[in-house]
């Protein structure tokens, strides 16, 4: 199962962290972006080239201490096909460095459309006896609110290609409770969705006890995070909301099991813009990203001391 590989990366680095690669031009130092923007007449072409080079340097700085990256597709799609190419090349570069890649696309549909999403982000394309990998991510974030019809096509690819998914369950945004905290019978909507993750993953368990069906559970709701860890023993968590959104290491302690496993915690802006916070020379932006990643690792270690299989 794909999440077995993620777990092994967490144990190898002793770090349950993932860095979100969500670049904007404002995050990229001038010395790096300005030559690309000047080189191309099309500003999207220049921006996409700057995104890719920026991502490569961040990856080079952290790949040995952080097991995974999570590019958010929207930032790349905003640049049209040029940005989508940068996303593809970012994924390939990160995987070439041995990192696990979670594509944050929050996709969902049914039938042949969902099969197309599954093939695009986790699977392969075949024609004329030839096969190619469109994006090549190891896992994909998905919206489960179309039910099993929207999840089953993904699981076929997960089994055949050693991939995984993370289903939105209790998200980190302030208004999530408008829907997710509502009662549906005797359960909240987020509990119901979490229970479905356990059901969907029941026949897709890996060797460490977690299935190919993970859940997105925000760091900004520590009580629900701890509650869901106990409720969903086979569901691995992707935990956004740490750092810039207000989630703390102390608040996410309940996300981990007795082995220090069960969750991977995302940080995006804090790592990508660490050079601004430090006030260091902009040419040391990648060094600042590494220092912030190490600081986060130490922060998480304070509440999750022993990580083992």
C-alpha positions as CSV (number, residue, x, y, z in Angstrom):
1,X,0.0,0.0,0.0
2,X,1.2,3.5,-0.8
3,X,0.8,4.8,2.7
4,X,3.2,2.1,3.9
5,X,5.9,4.0,1.9
6,X,4.9,7.2,3.5
7,X,5.1,5.6,7.0
8,X,8.5,4.2,6.2
9,X,9.7,7.7,5.1
10,X,8.4,9.2,8.4
11,X,10.3,6.5,10.4
12,X,13.5,7.0,8.3
13,X,13.5,10.8,8.8
14,X,12.0,10.6,12.3
15,X,9.8,13.4,11.1
16,X,6.0,13.3,10.6
17,X,6.0,16.4,8.5
18,X,5.1,17.3,4.9
19,X,6.0,20.6,3.2
20,X,3.3,22.2,1.1
21,X,4.7,23.4,-2.2
22,X,2.2,26.3,-2.8
23,X,4.3,28.9,-4.4
24,X,3.3,32.5,-5.4
25,X,5.5,35.1,-7.0
26,X,5.5,37.0,-3.7
27,X,7.2,34.1,-2.0
28,X,10.0,33.9,-4.5
29,X,13.0,36.2,-4.0
30,X,13.6,38.7,-6.7
31,X,17.0,37.4,-7.8
32,X,15.4,34.1,-8.7
33,X,12.1,35.2,-10.3
34,X,13.1,38.4,-12.1
35,X,15.3,36.8,-14.8
36,X,12.5,34.3,-15.7
37,X,9.9,37.0,-15.9
38,X,12.2,39.0,-18.1
39,X,13.0,36.1,-20.4
40,X,9.5,35.2,-21.5
41,X,6.9,37.4,-23.1
42,X,4.1,35.4,-21.6
43,X,4.1,36.2,-17.8
44,X,2.6,32.7,-17.1
45,X,5.5,31.1,-18.8
46,X,8.0,33.1,-16.7
47,X,6.1,32.5,-13.5
48,X,5.9,28.8,-14.1
49,X,9.6,28.6,-14.8
50,X,10.3,30.5,-11.6
51,X,7.9,28.2,-9.6
52,X,9.8,25.1,-10.8
53,X,13.2,26.4,-10.0
54,X,12.1,27.6,-6.6
55,X,10.5,24.2,-5.9
56,X,13.7,22.4,-6.9
57,X,15.8,24.5,-4.6
58,X,13.4,24.0,-1.7
59,X,13.3,20.2,-2.3
60,X,17.1,20.1,-2.5
61,X,17.3,21.8,0.9
62,X,14.8,19.5,2.7
63,X,14.6,16.1,1.0
64,X,16.9,14.4,3.6
65,X,15.0,15.7,6.6
66,X,11.3,15.8,5.4
67,X,9.7,12.7,4.0
68,X,7.0,14.3,1.8
69,X,5.9,17.3,-0.1
70,X,2.3,18.4,-1.0
71,X,1.9,20.6,-4.1
72,X,-1.4,22.3,-4.2
73,X,-2.7,22.0,-7.8
74,X,-4.6,25.3,-7.8
75,X,-1.4,27.4,-7.6
76,X,-0.1,25.7,-10.7
77,X,-3.4,25.6,-12.6
78,X,-3.6,29.4,-12.1
79,X,-0.8,29.7,-14.6
80,X,-2.5,27.6,-17.3
81,X,-0.8,24.8,-19.1
82,X,2.6,26.2,-18.3
83,X,1.8,25.9,-14.6
84,X,0.5,22.4,-15.0
85,X,3.8,21.4,-16.6
86,X,5.6,22.9,-13.7
87,X,3.5,20.8,-11.4
88,X,4.3,17.6,-13.3
89,X,8.0,18.4,-13.3
90,X,7.9,19.3,-9.6
91,X,6.4,15.9,-8.7
92,X,9.0,14.1,-10.8
93,X,11.8,16.0,-9.2
94,X,10.6,15.3,-5.7
95,X,10.1,11.6,-6.4
96,X,13.6,11.5,-7.9
97,X,14.9,12.7,-4.5
98,X,13.0,9.9,-2.8
99,X,10.2,12.0,-1.4
100,X,6.6,10.9,-1.1
101,X,4.3,13.3,-3.1
102,X,0.7,14.1,-2.0
103,X,-1.1,16.0,-4.8
104,X,-3.5,18.4,-3.2
105,X,-6.3,18.5,-5.7
106,X,-9.5,17.7,-3.7
107,X,-10.9,16.0,-6.8
108,X,-14.3,14.2,-6.9
109,X,-16.8,13.0,-9.4
110,X,-18.4,9.7,-10.4
111,X,-18.1,7.0,-13.1
112,X,-15.8,7.5,-16.0
113,X,-15.0,11.1,-14.9
114,X,-13.6,9.9,-11.6
115,X,-11.7,7.2,-13.4
116,X,-10.1,9.9,-15.5
117,X,-9.1,11.8,-12.4
118,X,-7.7,8.6,-10.9
119,X,-5.7,7.8,-14.0
120,X,-4.4,11.4,-14.3
121,X,-3.2,11.9,-10.8
122,X,-2.4,8.4,-9.6
123,X,-2.4,6.1,-12.6
124,X,-1.3,5.8,-16.2
125,X,-2.4,6.7,-19.7
126,X,-2.3,4.1,-22.4
127,X,-2.5,4.4,-26.2
128,X,-1.1,2.5,-29.2
129,X,0.5,-0.1,-26.9
130,X,2.4,2.6,-25.0
131,X,2.0,3.6,-21.4
132,X,2.8,6.9,-19.7
133,X,2.3,8.5,-16.2
134,X,0.5,11.8,-16.5
135,X,1.3,13.4,-13.1
136,X,2.7,10.6,-11.0
137,X,1.7,11.5,-7.5
138,X,1.8,9.0,-4.7
139,X,-1.5,10.1,-3.1
140,X,-4.3,12.5,-3.9
141,X,-6.6,14.6,-1.7
142,X,-10.3,14.0,-2.5
143,X,-13.7,15.1,-1.6
144,X,-15.9,12.2,-0.5
145,X,-19.3,13.8,-0.5
146,X,-20.4,12.0,-3.7
147,X,-20.1,8.8,-1.6
148,X,-18.7,5.4,-2.7
149,X,-19.3,6.1,-6.4
150,X,-16.6,8.8,-6.2
151,X,-14.1,6.7,-4.2
152,X,-14.3,3.2,-5.8
153,X,-12.5,4.2,-9.0
154,X,-9.6,5.6,-7.0
155,X,-9.3,2.4,-4.9
156,X,-8.9,0.4,-8.1
157,X,-5.8,2.5,-9.0
158,X,-4.6,2.5,-5.4
159,X,-4.4,-1.3,-5.4
160,X,-3.0,-1.6,-8.9
161,X,-0.4,1.2,-8.6
162,X,0.4,1.3,-4.9
163,X,-1.2,4.7,-4.3
164,X,-3.3,6.3,-1.6
165,X,-5.9,9.0,-1.0
166,X,-6.8,11.5,1.7
167,X,-10.5,12.2,2.1
168,X,-11.7,15.5,3.5
169,X,-13.2,14.7,6.9
170,X,-12.7,17.6,9.4
171,X,-11.0,20.5,7.6
172,X,-9.0,23.2,9.3
173,X,-10.9,26.3,8.0
174,X,-13.0,28.3,10.4
175,X,-16.3,27.7,8.7
176,X,-15.9,23.9,8.4
177,X,-18.4,23.4,11.2
178,X,-21.2,25.0,9.2
179,X,-21.5,21.6,7.5
180,X,-19.1,19.1,9.1
181,X,-20.3,19.6,12.7
182,X,-24.0,19.2,11.8
183,X,-25.7,16.1,13.2
184,X,-26.7,13.4,10.8
185,X,-28.8,11.1,13.0
186,X,-26.6,10.5,16.1
187,X,-23.3,11.3,14.3
188,X,-21.8,14.5,13.1
189,X,-21.2,14.8,9.4
190,X,-17.4,14.6,10.0
191,X,-17.8,11.4,12.1
192,X,-20.0,9.9,9.3
193,X,-17.3,10.7,6.7
194,X,-14.6,9.4,9.0
195,X,-16.5,6.1,9.5
196,X,-16.8,5.9,5.7
197,X,-13.0,6.2,5.4
198,X,-12.7,3.2,7.7
199,X,-15.2,1.2,5.6
200,X,-13.6,2.2,2.3
201,X,-10.2,1.3,3.5
202,X,-11.2,-2.0,5.2
203,X,-10.0,-4.2,2.3
204,X,-7.0,-2.0,1.5
205,X,-4.9,-2.4,4.7
206,X,-1.1,-2.1,4.6
207,X,1.4,-3.9,6.8
208,X,1.5,-1.2,9.4
209,X,-2.2,-1.3,10.1
210,X,-3.2,1.8,8.1
211,X,-5.2,1.6,4.9
212,X,-4.8,3.3,1.5
213,X,-7.7,5.6,2.5
214,X,-6.5,8.5,4.7
215,X,-8.4,11.4,6.1
216,X,-7.8,15.2,6.2
217,X,-8.2,16.4,9.8
218,X,-7.2,19.9,10.7
219,X,-4.8,20.8,13.5
220,X,-7.0,23.7,14.4
221,X,-9.5,21.4,16.0
222,X,-7.4,19.4,18.5
223,X,-10.4,17.8,20.4
224,X,-11.9,16.4,17.2
225,X,-8.4,15.3,16.0
226,X,-7.9,13.2,19.1
227,X,-11.5,11.9,19.0
228,X,-11.1,10.8,15.4
229,X,-7.7,9.1,16.1
230,X,-9.5,6.9,18.6
231,X,-12.5,6.4,16.3
232,X,-10.6,5.6,13.1
233,X,-7.8,3.2,14.1
234,X,-6.9,2.2,10.5
235,X,-7.1,5.7,8.9
236,X,-3.9,7.7,8.5
237,X,-4.3,11.5,8.9
238,X,-3.1,14.4,6.8
239,X,-3.1,17.3,9.2
240,X,-3.3,20.8,7.7
241,X,-3.5,24.0,9.8
242,X,-0.2,23.8,11.7
243,X,1.7,27.1,12.0
244,X,0.3,29.9,9.9
245,X,-3.3,28.8,10.4
246,X,-2.9,28.6,14.2
247,X,-2.5,24.9,14.9
248,X,0.2,24.1,17.4
249,X,2.3,21.0,18.1
250,X,0.6,20.5,21.5
251,X,-2.7,20.6,19.7
252,X,-1.9,17.8,17.4
253,X,-0.4,15.4,19.9
254,X,-3.7,13.4,19.9
255,X,-3.2,12.7,16.1
256,X,-0.5,10.1,16.7
257,X,-0.8,6.4,17.9
258,X,1.4,4.7,20.5
259,X,4.1,4.2,17.8
260,X,4.3,7.9,17.0
261,X,2.5,7.1,13.7
262,X,-0.9,7.8,12.3
263,X,-0.5,11.3,11.0
264,X,1.6,13.6,8.9
265,X,1.5,17.4,9.6
266,X,1.6,20.0,6.8
267,X,3.4,23.3,6.8
268,X,3.4,25.4,3.7
269,X,3.8,29.2,4.1
270,X,6.1,29.0,7.2
271,X,8.6,27.0,5.3
272,X,8.3,28.7,1.9
273,X,8.6,32.2,3.3
274,X,11.0,31.4,6.2
275,X,13.6,33.7,4.5
276,X,11.2,36.7,5.0
277,X,10.6,35.9,8.6
278,X,14.3,35.5,9.3
279,X,15.2,38.6,7.4
280,X,18.2,36.8,5.9
281,X,19.8,37.4,2.5
282,X,17.2,36.3,-0.1
283,X,19.8,34.2,-1.7
284,X,19.7,32.0,1.4
285,X,15.9,31.3,1.0
286,X,16.5,27.6,0.7
287,X,18.7,27.5,3.8
288,X,16.0,29.4,5.7
289,X,13.4,26.8,4.5
290,X,15.7,24.0,5.8
291,X,16.1,25.8,9.2
292,X,12.3,26.2,9.5
293,X,11.8,22.5,8.6
294,X,14.2,21.5,11.3
295,X,12.5,23.8,13.8
296,X,9.2,22.2,12.9
297,X,10.7,18.7,13.3
298,X,11.9,19.6,16.8
299,X,8.5,21.1,17.7
300,X,6.7,17.9,16.6
301,X,9.3,15.7,18.4
302,X,8.4,17.5,21.7
303,X,5.0,15.9,21.6
304,X,5.8,12.8,19.5
305,X,9.0,11.5,20.9
306,X,9.3,7.9,19.6
307,X,8.5,7.1,16.0
308,X,8.8,3.4,15.2
309,X,7.3,0.6,13.1
